[in-house]
Amino acid sequence: MTDNRTVRVIPLGGLGEIGLNMMVVEAADDLLVIDAGLMFPDEEMFGIDHVIPDMSYLLTHREKIRAVLLTHGHEDHTGALPYLLREIKVPVYGTRLSLGLAAEKLKEADLPAGTDLRAVRPRDRLRFGLFEVEFLQVCHSIPDGVALAIKTPAGMMVHTGDFKFDQSPVDVQLTDYRRLAELGDAGVLALLSDSTNAGRDGFTPSEQVVGQAFDAIFREAQGRVIVACFASNIHRIQQIVDAAAAMGKRVAVCGKSMVANTRIAAELGRLRIPDDTLVSLDELERLPVGQRVIVTTGSQGEPLSAIARMAVAEHKQVQVSPGDTVIFSARVIPGNEKSIARTINGLYRQGARVITEEMAEVHVSGHASREELKLMLNLTRPTFFVPIHGEYRHLRLHAHLAREVGVSDARTLVIEDGDILEFDGINAEIVGKAAVGRIFVDGKGIGDVGNAVIRDRQRLAQEGVVVVVLAVDHHCGKLVTGPQIVCSGFVHAQDSKALADNIKTLVCSVFEGAPEEDRADLRLMEQRIKTAVKKQLQKEIERRPMILPMIMEV
């Protein structure tokens, strides 16, 4: 830092991908962390549960951290919080619902009691060293979303969080247009704005549109209605409950996260459930089929989700039947197309009617489209503009959009994860690069699975494996037993014996033909066997399975 007037903005995740949102704002000896999100794995990340940002920058500067500020309760903004709080004890600020959902995740992660969670309300202002932060209400697909107006030594910065300008939100809580405009009048140094829908023209429809679609579908459905959506989409759950209650139907929730989020939102008053509308799955099954509504997880076709298990008739409590109507009330996240299609096909095989967003307005985005992004720019009128939250193409599209409303190219700063963007009140420039990356979480392992392991898993899935096992005499180095050959994942069972015999002959030749001093070096012999078998398989069958030689001394 040059002096106390200099402020740095450093994205540790969320710029260049969907999810993984984490932003640092730093001035002198004070540092704020905005959000701590995760990213769900794509189909090529075999065995990975989820992905979190590399937090080494925060660990290095832990003594400067004054607070973690949550913009809302979605997991792509809060899911990495347990991993951060294991390493750093720091207060976490957010609205009541955001903290309620985060507290549940901390409990699941077995974090010690006593985590410092501090609730805020829109228009609250708090001082953190050189920073003063005001929380501003915004609309999203979950209640209690906020933007952040951060008064810094260099000037005012506005971080929008995820938002849209819904004119008729389900909870009747409008985005704080007035305060955003007042900030614009007073002068905004930098706007950091959500770019997720920067490629979508017009305005994002109101969430009320989905409620109208639910009303029509629920009314014409003869049998049971099953709705799959994100467990954190509290507004969507509210609309399902409202539509069901209006028609005398009863609702049961299914899926661990769905049950937890519904309970938390109801306890905090963010989900209004009429008396006798919410029942257990067992109670629901005793009602006439036309009165049954199930809200479930699995809108992305996740293999272990409730709706995916229903699709293959493996759910313990719910069996899909002819006459059921199944609604997928979520957009398809890129990379999940195959798993969703597989789930839908399974539901059709069991006789269900399936409705997706291509067939009816059963989903709308929670993010601002192009005209709303322009409105945010015009309300705040920033000196500098920084597009955030989205893949690189979204950031670039948002930058082009800023040009349309008069922000010059020189004052539009497209940055990516790790870029250190420095403001001094007059100028802004990238001055360096922080350590960033993706940390894979596999079961209880955090970061012990790296890119090399993922590549190995991909190769095992795509090419198969050959295991070669030999036992040699410890004293004389001669072959005692084997080689035993195991071929898996790349040849038919009836062909594997002949192939294994060929490999066995080759391995014996390589081992016995080596000089005695070379046979004493087991690692060297394993490498020679691996190379020889690789060449043989490439020549014979033009395939490249993973080859694992194992030589044991006896």
Secondary structure in CASP SS format (residue, H / E / C, confidence):
PFRMAT SS
TARGET T0000
AUTHOR 0000-0000-0000
METHOD secondary structure of the structure
MODEL  1
M C 1.00
T C 1.00
D C 1.00
N C 1.00
R C 1.00
T C 1.00
V E 1.00
R E 1.00
V E 1.00
I E 1.00
P E 1.00
L E 1.00
G E 1.00
G C 1.00
L E 1.00
G C 1.00
E E 1.00
I C 1.00
G C 1.00
L C 1.00
N C 1.00
M E 1.00
M E 1.00
V E 1.00
V E 1.00
E E 1.00
A E 1.00
A C 1.00
D C 1.00
D E 1.00
L E 1.00
L E 1.00
V E 1.00
I E 1.00
D C 1.00
A C 1.00
G C 1.00
L C 1.00
M E 1.00
F C 1.00
P C 1.00
D C 1.00
E C 1.00
E C 1.00
M C 1.00
F C 1.00
G C 1.00
I C 1.00
D C 1.00
H E 1.00
V E 1.00
I E 1.00
P E 1.00
D C 1.00
M C 1.00
S H 1.00
Y H 1.00
L H 1.00
L H 1.00
T H 1.00
H C 1.00
R H 1.00
E H 1.00
K H 1.00
I E 1.00
R E 1.00
A E 1.00
V E 1.00
L E 1.00
L C 1.00
T C 1.00
H C 1.00
G C 1.00
H C 1.00
E H 1.00
D H 1.00
H H 1.00
T H 1.00
G C 1.00
A C 1.00
L H 1.00
P H 1.00
Y H 1.00
L H 1.00
L H 1.00
R H 1.00
E H 1.00
I C 1.00
K C 1.00
V C 1.00
P C 1.00
V E 1.00
Y E 1.00
G E 1.00
T C 1.00
R H 1.00
L H 1.00
S H 1.00
L H 1.00
G H 1.00
L H 1.00
A H 1.00
A H 1.00
E H 1.00
K H 1.00
L H 1.00
K H 1.00
E H 1.00
A C 1.00
D C 1.00
L C 1.00
P C 1.00
A C 1.00
G C 1.00
T C 1.00
D C 1.00
L E 1.00
R E 1.00
A E 1.00
V C 1.00
R C 1.00
P C 1.00
R C 1.00
D C 1.00
R E 1.00
L E 1.00
R E 1.00
F E 1.00
G C 1.00
L C 1.00
F E 1.00
E E 1.00
V E 1.00
E E 1.00
F E 1.00
L E 1.00
Q E 1.00
V C 1.00
C E 1.00
H C 1.00
S C 1.00
I C 1.00
P C 1.00
D C 1.00
G C 1.00
V E 1.00
A E 1.00
L E 1.00
A E 1.00
I E 1.00
K E 1.00
T E 1.00
P C 1.00
A C 1.00
G E 1.00
M E 1.00
M E 1.00
V E 1.00
H E 1.00
T C 1.00
G C 1.00
D C 1.00
F C 1.00
K E 1.00
F C 1.00
D C 1.00
Q C 1.00
S C 1.00
P C 1.00
V C 1.00
D C 1.00
V C 1.00
Q C 1.00
L C 1.00
T C 1.00
D C 1.00
Y H 1.00
R H 1.00
R H 1.00
L H 1.00
A H 1.00
E H 1.00
L H 1.00
G H 1.00
D H 1.00
A H 1.00
G C 1.00
V E 1.00
L E 1.00
A E 1.00
L E 1.00
L E 1.00
S E 1.00
D E 1.00
S C 1.00
T C 1.00
N C 1.00
A C 1.00
G C 1.00
R C 1.00
D C 1.00
G C 1.00
F C 1.00
T C 1.00
P C 1.00
S C 1.00
E C 1.00
Q H 1.00
V H 1.00
V H 1.00
G H 1.00
Q H 1.00
A H 1.00
F H 1.00
D H 1.00
A H 1.00
I H 1.00
F H 1.00
R H 1.00
E H 1.00
A C 1.00
Q C 1.00
G C 1.00
R C 1.00
V E 1.00
I E 1.00
V E 1.00
A E 1.00
C C 1.00
F C 1.00
A C 1.00
S C 1.00
N C 1.00
I H 1.00
H H 1.00
R H 1.00
I H 1.00
Q H 1.00
Q H 1.00
I H 1.00
V H 1.00
D H 1.00
A H 1.00
A H 1.00
A H 1.00
A H 1.00
M C 1.00
G C 1.00
K C 1.00
R E 1.00
V E 1.00
A E 1.00
V E 1.00
C E 1.00
G C 1.00
K H 1.00
S H 1.00
M H 1.00
V H 1.00
A H 1.00
N H 1.00
T H 1.00
R H 1.00
I H 1.00
A H 1.00
A H 1.00
E H 1.00
L C 1.00
G C 1.00
R C 1.00
L C 1.00
R C 1.00
I C 1.00
P C 1.00
D C 1.00
D C 1.00
T C 1.00
L E 1.00
V C 1.00
S C 1.00
L H 1.00
D H 1.00
E H 1.00
L H 1.00
E H 1.00
R C 1.00
L C 1.00
P C 1.00
V H 1.00
G H 1.00
Q H 1.00
R E 1.00
V E 1.00
I E 1.00
V E 1.00
T E 1.00
T C 1.00
G C 1.00
S C 1.00
Q C 1.00
G C 1.00
E C 1.00
P C 1.00
L C 1.00
S C 1.00
A H 1.00
I H 1.00
A H 1.00
R H 1.00
M H 1.00
A H 1.00
V C 1.00
A C 1.00
E C 1.00
H C 1.00
K C 1.00
Q C 1.00
V C 1.00
Q C 1.00
V C 1.00
S C 1.00
P C 1.00
G C 1.00
D C 1.00
T E 1.00
V E 1.00
I E 1.00
F E 1.00
S C 1.00
A C 1.00
R C 1.00
V C 1.00
I C 1.00
P C 1.00
G C 1.00
N C 1.00
E H 1.00
K H 1.00
S H 1.00
I H 1.00
A H 1.00
R H 1.00
T H 1.00
I H 1.00
N H 1.00
G H 1.00
L H 1.00
Y H 1.00
R H 1.00
Q C 1.00
G C 1.00
A C 1.00
R E 1.00
V E 1.00
I E 1.00
T C 1.00
E C 1.00
E C 1.00
M C 1.00
A C 1.00
E C 1.00
V C 1.00
H C 1.00
V C 1.00
S C 1.00
G C 1.00
H C 1.00
A C 1.00
S C 1.00
R H 1.00
E H 1.00
E H 1.00
L H 1.00
K H 1.00
L H 1.00
M H 1.00
L H 1.00
N H 1.00
L H 1.00
T H 1.00
R C 1.00
P E 1.00
T E 1.00
F E 1.00
F E 1.00
V E 1.00
P E 1.00
I E 1.00
H C 1.00
G E 1.00
E C 1.00
Y H 1.00
R H 1.00
H H 1.00
L H 1.00
R H 1.00
L H 1.00
H H 1.00
A H 1.00
H H 1.00
L H 1.00
A H 1.00
R H 1.00
E H 1.00
V C 1.00
G C 1.00
V C 1.00
S C 1.00
D H 1.00
A H 1.00
R H 1.00
T E 1.00
L C 1.00
V C 1.00
I C 1.00
E C 1.00
D C 1.00
G C 1.00
D E 1.00
I E 1.00
L E 1.00
E E 1.00
F E 1.00
D C 1.00
G C 1.00
I C 1.00
N C 1.00
A E 1.00
E E 1.00
I E 1.00
V E 1.00
G E 1.00
K E 1.00
A C 1.00
A C 1.00
V C 1.00
G C 1.00
R E 1.00
I E 1.00
F E 1.00
V E 1.00
D E 1.00
G C 1.00
K C 1.00
G E 1.00
I E 1.00
G C 1.00
D C 1.00
V C 1.00
G C 1.00
N H 1.00
A H 1.00
V H 1.00
I H 1.00
R H 1.00
D H 1.00
R H 1.00
Q H 1.00
R H 1.00
L H 1.00
A H 1.00
Q H 1.00
E H 1.00
G C 1.00
V E 1.00
V E 1.00
V E 1.00
V E 1.00
V E 1.00
L E 1.00
A E 1.00
V E 1.00
D C 1.00
H C 1.00
H C 1.00
C C 1.00
G C 1.00
K C 1.00
L E 1.00
V E 1.00
T E 1.00
G E 1.00
P E 1.00
Q E 1.00
I E 1.00
V E 1.00
C E 1.00
S E 1.00
G C 1.00
F C 1.00
V C 1.00
H C 1.00
A H 1.00
Q H 1.00
D H 1.00
S H 1.00
K H 1.00
A H 1.00
L H 1.00
A H 1.00
D H 1.00
N H 1.00
I H 1.00
K H 1.00
T H 1.00
L H 1.00
V H 1.00
C H 1.00
S H 1.00
V H 1.00
F H 1.00
E H 1.00
G C 1.00
A C 1.00
P C 1.00
E H 1.00
E H 1.00
D H 1.00
R H 1.00
A C 1.00
D C 1.00
L H 1.00
R H 1.00
L H 1.00
M H 1.00
E H 1.00
Q H 1.00
R H 1.00
I H 1.00
K H 1.00
T H 1.00
A H 1.00
V H 1.00
K H 1.00
K H 1.00
Q H 1.00
L H 1.00
Q H 1.00
K H 1.00
E H 1.00
I H 1.00
E C 1.00
R C 1.00
R C 1.00
P C 1.00
M E 1.00
I E 1.00
L E 1.00
P E 1.00
M E 1.00
I E 1.00
M E 1.00
E E 1.00
V C 1.00
END
